[in-house]
């Protein structure tokens, strides 16, 4: 019965399948050579320009988020992680994404209200982006994918960026925000 349920969940896309490799061809690698995470720009969830240089010198955890996913409760632990380590220099940055079974269909206002009302999210939330490889991929995910060789294969995949903006570690969607694997990596960077 468990086996059938697991296969059913995988078939419906309720569980992440395997990792999604980022393009590693010489042209793509060369396009990001020497570029720091902190050189990139984005927009906040309310549409304001956001230079990632504002996070320079901090350890940054980038997470692609969704409001209607089985992993959405990770917002609670991401907020706890942010509260626990922000005083030591950690910033959690959420990037809503609607590419995985349409699980983030909301407007920026809907997303902001959902995050605040349900999980008390106070960490920075950015505009909705595309994380998968392609012409409309966010440059942020293009850089992070090139650095790690991994792109999110589901909502709540995580990238840990060192204070230097160069060192990047990838953690899959099922990596618990407060679990030993991620917290040990964060503490090592702090």
Backbone bond lengths (Angstrom), bond angles and torsions (degrees), N, CA, C in turn:
res aa  C-N    CA-C-N  psi(-1)  N-CA   C-N-CA  omega(-1)  CA-C   N-CA-C  phi
1 X - - - 1.449 - - 1.521 110.61 -
2 X 1.340 117.94 -46.32 1.457 121.39 179.09 1.521 110.03 -60.67
3 X 1.321 115.52 -42.68 1.470 120.24 -179.43 1.519 110.80 -60.86
4 X 1.321 117.57 -42.95 1.456 121.46 178.96 1.519 109.50 -65.48
5 X 1.315 117.92 -43.06 1.462 120.98 179.81 1.520 111.12 -63.32
6 X 1.328 117.15 -40.90 1.452 121.01 179.08 1.519 110.37 -64.67
7 X 1.338 116.57 -44.90 1.468 119.80 178.20 1.512 110.74 -63.74
8 X 1.323 117.72 -39.32 1.456 122.00 177.66 1.526 110.35 -62.00
9 X 1.337 117.26 -45.01 1.461 121.79 179.71 1.526 111.17 -63.60
10 X 1.335 116.42 -41.72 1.460 119.87 177.13 1.516 110.63 -63.51
11 X 1.325 116.46 -42.48 1.460 121.17 -179.62 1.516 112.40 -63.20
12 X 1.316 117.09 -34.62 1.458 120.72 178.51 1.522 112.32 -82.61
13 X 1.306 116.74 -5.16 1.458 119.18 -177.96 1.509 112.93 77.86
14 X 1.308 117.17 19.59 1.454 120.27 179.93 1.515 112.07 -78.33
15 X 1.324 115.56 -20.30 1.457 121.11 177.02 1.520 108.26 -121.02
16 X 1.307 118.24 144.52 1.452 119.36 176.86 1.521 110.46 -62.64
17 X 1.286 115.95 143.02 1.461 121.04 178.09 1.517 108.29 -86.08
18 X 1.302 118.57 -105.68 1.455 121.20 179.23 1.520 108.99 -115.07
19 X 1.307 116.25 171.00 1.457 119.00 -176.77 1.516 110.84 -68.46
20 X 1.300 114.87 160.09 1.451 122.86 -177.34 1.523 107.36 -110.90
21 X 1.297 117.75 108.11 1.459 121.38 -177.00 1.523 111.07 -71.13
22 X 1.309 115.33 140.85 1.455 121.81 176.47 1.526 109.42 -86.98
23 X 1.329 117.17 150.74 1.464 119.37 176.45 1.528 110.90 -56.42
24 X 1.317 116.10 132.00 1.456 121.26 -179.16 1.527 111.14 -124.55
25 X 1.339 116.03 23.23 1.457 119.27 179.63 1.531 109.63 -70.88
26 X 1.327 118.00 156.52 1.468 121.24 -176.02 1.530 113.79 -56.12
27 X 1.313 117.73 -37.48 1.469 120.56 -179.08 1.528 111.17 -65.89
28 X 1.328 116.43 -45.35 1.467 120.22 178.86 1.522 110.73 -64.96
29 X 1.318 116.71 -45.51 1.467 120.08 178.73 1.524 111.08 -59.94
30 X 1.312 116.66 -42.68 1.465 121.00 -179.61 1.526 111.53 -64.91
31 X 1.327 116.77 -33.96 1.467 119.24 -178.05 1.527 112.43 -66.14
32 X 1.317 117.47 -23.20 1.462 121.43 179.69 1.522 112.97 -106.27
33 X 1.313 118.13 -0.13 1.459 121.97 -178.17 1.530 109.93 -60.70
34 X 1.310 116.42 127.15 1.465 121.47 177.53 1.517 115.10 78.78
35 X 1.335 118.24 2.17 1.462 121.38 179.91 1.525 108.50 -92.68
36 X 1.308 115.71 130.02 1.458 121.86 177.33 1.527 109.77 -95.08
37 X 1.302 116.08 148.57 1.468 122.09 173.53 1.523 110.30 -51.11
38 X 1.330 115.52 -37.85 1.459 120.41 -175.17 1.523 113.86 -74.06
39 X 1.323 118.33 -5.35 1.464 122.47 176.24 1.525 112.17 -87.38
40 X 1.324 117.18 -10.95 1.460 121.21 -175.20 1.523 111.52 -88.86
41 X 1.324 114.12 160.26 1.462 122.07 178.08 1.523 109.25 -125.20
42 X 1.306 116.12 158.36 1.456 122.23 174.60 1.524 107.17 -150.65
43 X 1.307 116.19 -162.76 1.463 121.48 173.90 1.514 107.96 -129.67
44 X 1.322 114.72 149.97 1.460 120.36 175.97 1.525 108.68 -74.22
45 X 1.300 116.33 170.26 1.454 121.24 -179.90 1.524 111.51 -59.13
46 X 1.333 117.13 -29.75 1.467 119.19 178.31 1.527 113.04 -91.90
47 X 1.337 116.87 14.45 1.470 121.34 171.76 1.514 116.31 87.41
48 X 1.316 117.71 6.57 1.464 120.51 179.58 1.527 110.45 -83.78
49 X 1.337 117.72 143.13 1.472 119.84 177.31 1.529 110.47 -60.48
50 X 1.322 115.47 140.96 1.465 120.94 178.98 1.521 108.66 -135.50
51 X 1.329 115.74 112.31 1.457 120.30 173.35 1.521 107.49 -82.90
52 X 1.309 116.71 129.19 1.461 119.62 179.23 1.528 111.01 -71.53
53 X 1.314 116.65 -11.66 1.467 121.19 173.68 1.527 110.66 -59.72
54 X 1.321 117.13 -21.99 1.469 120.92 177.58 1.530 111.04 -62.88
55 X 1.341 117.12 -20.90 1.458 121.59 -179.84 1.524 112.36 -100.03
56 X 1.318 116.83 4.47 1.465 120.50 -177.23 1.527 110.43 -57.91
57 X 1.330 115.40 137.91 1.452 120.99 -179.34 1.517 113.21 86.41
58 X 1.323 116.78 -3.16 1.462 121.25 177.81 1.527 108.78 -107.47
59 X 1.302 115.74 164.15 1.452 121.96 171.19 1.523 105.57 -92.44
60 X 1.329 117.14 129.26 1.456 121.35 -173.60 1.528 109.87 -118.59
61 X 1.326 115.65 131.31 1.456 121.84 173.24 1.523 107.34 -108.65
62 X 1.331 116.45 110.19 1.464 123.00 179.36 1.526 108.10 -95.44
63 X 1.342 116.00 130.30 1.470 121.34 -177.02 1.523 109.31 -134.11
64 X 1.340 117.23 129.60 1.462 119.28 171.49 1.528 107.53 -85.40
65 X 1.319 116.50 125.03 1.457 122.07 -169.12 1.535 111.88 -115.12
66 X 1.316 115.05 165.21 1.464 122.00 176.00 1.529 108.49 -156.82
67 X 1.318 116.21 144.10 1.465 122.10 -175.33 1.523 114.48 -89.33
68 X 1.325 117.17 -14.54 1.465 119.49 -174.73 1.526 111.34 -124.27
69 X 1.314 116.21 42.05 1.459 122.95 -175.57 1.529 109.11 -115.55
70 X 1.299 116.50 153.79 1.458 119.64 174.78 1.520 112.52 -61.84
71 X 1.336 116.94 -21.08 1.465 121.02 179.11 1.539 112.93 -94.36
72 X 1.325 117.47 1.91 1.466 121.25 -178.79 1.523 113.19 -53.18
73 X 1.344 120.27 -34.00 1.473 119.13 176.99 1.531 113.64 -58.51
74 X 1.336 118.34 -12.17 1.467 119.28 175.17 1.531 111.33 -61.51
75 X 1.323 117.74 -21.74 1.472 119.81 175.41 1.532 110.66 -51.79
76 X 1.323 116.65 -42.01 1.468 120.56 -178.46 1.528 111.22 -60.09
77 X 1.327 116.69 -46.31 1.462 120.03 -179.49 1.529 111.71 -73.58
78 X 1.327 117.89 -31.78 1.471 119.74 175.10 1.529 110.04 -63.53
79 X 1.331 116.35 -40.44 1.457 120.39 177.36 1.533 110.30 -64.78
80 X 1.325 117.06 -41.92 1.476 120.92 178.20 1.529 110.49 -63.56
81 X 1.319 116.64 -41.11 1.462 121.78 177.36 1.530 110.29 -61.07
82 X 1.315 115.90 -45.59 1.466 121.88 178.55 1.529 110.56 -60.14
83 X 1.304 116.74 -46.05 1.467 119.95 -179.88 1.529 111.49 -65.34
84 X 1.325 116.78 -38.08 1.461 120.62 -177.07 1.529 112.52 -69.27
85 X 1.336 117.36 -39.53 1.460 120.56 -171.24 1.528 115.41 -112.68
86 X 1.320 118.99 -4.46 1.470 118.89 -176.61 1.530 112.17 -61.70
87 X 1.312 117.51 -33.90 1.454 120.97 178.07 1.519 113.42 -65.91
88 X 1.338 116.06 -18.40 1.464 121.28 178.77 1.526 112.18 -98.91
89 X 1.347 115.82 -1.34 1.460 118.94 175.72 1.514 116.38 112.71
90 X 1.341 118.78 13.88 1.467 120.83 176.59 1.525 110.17 -91.81
91 X 1.321 115.30 137.19 1.455 121.54 170.86 1.527 107.29 -124.17
92 X 1.316 116.90 127.22 1.458 122.38 171.68 1.514 106.32 -95.57
93 X 1.332 116.86 132.30 1.458 121.24 -179.14 1.527 108.48 -127.75
94 X 1.330 116.23 118.84 1.460 121.35 -179.62 1.522 111.55 -95.15
95 X 1.324 115.09 136.55 1.461 122.77 175.55 1.528 108.07 -123.19
96 X 1.330 118.77 98.53 1.456 119.83 177.58 1.534 110.57 -57.29
97 X 1.324 114.90 144.80 1.466 121.03 -178.31 1.524 108.48 -144.84
98 X 1.316 116.43 135.29 1.458 121.99 -178.28 1.530 112.22 -109.84
99 X 1.324 118.04 20.05 1.458 121.27 -174.17 1.521 114.79 -87.12
100 X 1.304 118.75 -7.48 1.451 121.06 -177.67 1.525 108.97 -112.33
101 X 1.316 115.24 95.86 1.466 123.85 -179.79 1.534 112.78 56.65
102 X 1.333 118.06 28.96 1.456 121.52 175.86 1.514 113.41 58.96
103 X 1.336 117.32 38.66 1.464 120.68 -173.87 1.527 114.03 -89.48
104 X 1.340 117.01 8.38 1.465 121.07 171.90 1.527 108.54 -137.21
105 X 1.350 115.87 67.77 1.462 119.32 -175.87 1.525 114.14 -82.45
106 X 1.315 118.25 -11.83 1.456 122.08 -170.64 1.515 115.27 -68.62
107 X 1.316 114.60 161.11 1.464 122.46 173.16 1.527 108.06 -73.70
108 X 1.320 117.46 166.92 1.474 118.94 175.71 1.533 112.48 -55.12
109 X 1.321 116.38 -38.95 1.466 120.32 179.74 1.529 110.70 -65.73
110 X 1.341 115.97 -41.39 1.469 120.26 178.49 1.523 110.99 -62.73
111 X 1.334 115.97 -44.30 1.469 120.97 -178.41 1.524 110.31 -63.55
112 X 1.333 116.14 -46.91 1.469 120.16 -179.54 1.527 111.15 -60.49
113 X 1.332 116.90 -45.45 1.467 120.65 -179.51 1.537 110.50 -63.99
114 X 1.330 116.84 -43.74 1.462 120.95 179.54 1.522 111.01 -59.43
115 X 1.316 116.48 -48.41 1.470 121.03 -177.61 1.517 112.13 -63.12
116 X 1.310 116.38 -42.32 1.463 120.11 -178.31 1.528 111.54 -71.86
117 X 1.332 116.52 -47.00 1.463 120.58 -175.53 1.527 112.90 -69.34
118 X 1.308 117.22 -38.10 1.461 120.39 -174.22 1.519 114.46 -93.03
119 X 1.340 117.15 -29.22 1.464 119.13 -173.60 1.532 113.70 -132.27
120 X 1.315 117.91 1.20 1.458 120.38 179.14 1.513 113.33 60.42
121 X 1.322 117.05 31.97 1.464 121.31 -176.29 1.525 110.52 -61.50
122 X 1.323 114.94 124.08 1.468 120.23 176.01 1.526 111.46 -121.22
123 X 1.342 117.08 -4.05 1.462 118.69 176.38 1.523 109.31 -76.41
124 X 1.330 117.72 158.65 1.462 120.60 -175.94 1.532 112.51 -62.13
125 X 1.314 115.05 131.81 1.458 122.38 174.19 1.533 107.52 -114.11
126 X 1.309 115.21 132.06 1.460 121.44 -177.40 1.526 110.51 -104.47
127 X 1.313 115.32 179.54 1.453 121.20 -179.30 1.526 111.01 -64.75
128 X 1.324 115.73 159.00 1.461 121.29 176.40 1.522 108.19 -66.96
129 X 1.339 116.29 133.66 1.465 121.55 -176.65 1.523 110.72 -132.37
130 X 1.327 114.45 167.52 1.461 121.93 170.34 1.518 107.58 -101.82
131 X 1.321 115.75 131.28 1.460 120.85 -176.29 1.527 112.76 -104.69
132 X 1.324 116.65 -19.46 1.463 120.61 -178.22 1.532 110.24 -75.43
133 X 1.325 115.87 152.04 1.460 121.36 178.87 1.528 109.75 -60.56
134 X 1.321 115.67 142.23 1.459 121.76 179.52 1.517 110.19 149.91
135 X 1.316 115.72 176.06 1.473 120.95 -176.69 1.519 113.18 -61.31
136 X 1.336 117.81 -32.03 1.460 120.17 -176.90 1.534 113.24 -96.24
137 X 1.338 116.74 12.54 1.457 120.78 178.63 1.527 110.41 -66.84
138 X 1.305 116.01 138.55 1.463 121.24 174.29 1.527 109.23 -59.28
139 X 1.333 118.00 134.31 1.466 119.64 176.15 1.526 112.16 -57.09
140 X 1.306 117.16 -30.19 1.469 120.49 179.31 1.524 109.81 -61.75
141 X 1.315 116.06 -45.35 1.464 119.79 179.15 1.520 111.83 -75.07
142 X 1.322 117.40 -26.69 1.463 119.94 172.91 1.524 110.57 -62.60
143 X 1.323 116.22 -46.24 1.464 121.08 178.47 1.519 111.53 -65.41
144 X 1.332 117.41 -49.83 1.460 121.01 -176.69 1.529 111.18 -63.95
145 X 1.313 116.77 -38.37 1.462 120.37 177.40 1.514 112.02 -65.36
146 X 1.321 116.25 -39.31 1.460 120.24 178.21 1.523 110.70 -65.99
147 X 1.314 116.96 -40.17 1.465 120.94 -178.81 1.530 112.71 -65.73
148 X 1.338 116.44 -36.00 1.463 120.10 -174.41 1.529 113.79 -105.90
149 X 1.321 116.86 -18.99 1.457 120.75 -173.82 1.522 112.35 79.63
150 X 1.333 117.23 4.86 1.466 122.60 -177.41 1.516 111.49 -125.97
151 X 1.327 115.17 139.60 1.460 121.99 170.73 1.528 107.68 -118.49
152 X 1.328 117.20 155.61 1.464 118.83 178.47 1.527 110.87 -57.21
153 X 1.335 114.95 138.15 1.455 120.31 173.75 1.524 109.98 -108.45
154 X 1.324 115.25 2.56 1.460 121.32 178.90 1.522 108.35 -167.72
155 X 1.317 116.04 171.83 1.462 122.16 176.38 1.532 110.22 -64.00
156 X 1.307 116.15 146.66 1.455 125.31 175.33 1.536 114.07 74.43
157 X 1.329 116.45 26.56 1.465 119.74 167.28 1.529 106.55 -72.72
158 X 1.327 116.60 152.80 1.468 120.40 -171.56 1.529 111.62 -131.79
159 X 1.331 114.64 141.62 1.457 122.15 172.14 1.517 107.39 -121.92
160 X 1.321 116.16 129.58 1.458 121.77 176.39 1.517 107.98 -105.44
161 X 1.318 115.95 118.87 1.461 122.49 -175.75 1.521 108.54 -109.43
162 X 1.322 115.46 126.88 1.461 120.99 -179.25 1.520 112.20 -69.97
163 X 1.308 115.27 167.88 1.464 121.47 -178.94 1.527 112.71 -57.43
164 X 1.331 116.89 -26.07 1.456 121.16 -179.04 1.529 113.26 -78.34
165 X 1.350 117.99 -10.90 1.460 121.80 -179.04 1.511 113.37 76.19
166 X 1.311 117.45 -0.33 1.468 122.47 -177.36 1.516 111.95 -106.18
167 X 1.330 117.58 -46.00 1.464 120.03 -177.24 1.525 109.58 -76.80
168 X 1.335 115.25 129.39 1.457 121.40 -176.26 1.530 108.85 -137.37
169 X 1.330 115.65 134.48 1.456 121.82 174.54 1.525 108.46 -120.11
170 X 1.321 116.94 142.22 1.463 122.56 178.75 1.517 109.85 -104.33
171 X 1.326 116.41 138.30 1.455 123.59 175.30 1.525 107.41 -131.06
172 X 1.311 117.01 129.81 1.459 121.34 -177.86 1.513 113.34 -65.68
173 X 1.309 114.73 170.28 1.462 122.72 -176.33 1.526 113.08 -58.45
174 X 1.306 116.81 -34.33 1.467 120.22 -176.92 1.526 113.46 -84.02
175 X 1.326 117.64 -1.79 1.466 119.82 176.44 1.523 108.00 -68.83
176 X 1.306 116.20 119.38 1.465 121.58 -177.44 1.522 110.28 -67.95
177 X 1.341 117.52 129.15 1.459 119.82 179.93 1.528 114.00 -55.37
178 X 1.320 117.69 -36.19 1.465 120.80 -179.73 1.523 112.56 -100.12
179 X 1.331 116.39 8.46 1.457 120.39 179.35 1.518 111.70 -73.21
180 X 1.327 115.39 161.59 1.465 121.50 -175.99 1.530 112.67 -60.39
181 X 1.327 117.57 -39.19 1.467 120.49 -177.35 1.532 111.32 -57.94
182 X 1.325 116.63 -50.10 1.464 120.39 -177.49 1.526 111.66 -75.89
183 X 1.317 117.98 -43.93 1.472 118.38 -178.18 1.527 111.40 -64.82
184 X 1.331 117.96 -34.92 1.465 120.14 177.57 1.524 110.40 -65.37
185 X 1.337 117.07 -39.91 1.463 120.76 178.43 1.528 110.89 -66.37
186 X 1.331 116.82 -40.15 1.463 120.95 177.79 1.537 110.08 -63.53
187 X 1.317 115.99 -48.42 1.463 119.98 -178.89 1.526 111.58 -61.24
188 X 1.331 117.53 -35.24 1.456 120.95 178.13 1.526 111.00 -66.39
189 X 1.320 117.26 -33.55 1.472 121.38 179.54 1.537 111.74 -78.71
190 X 1.326 116.09 -31.70 1.463 119.71 -179.10 1.513 110.91 -73.56
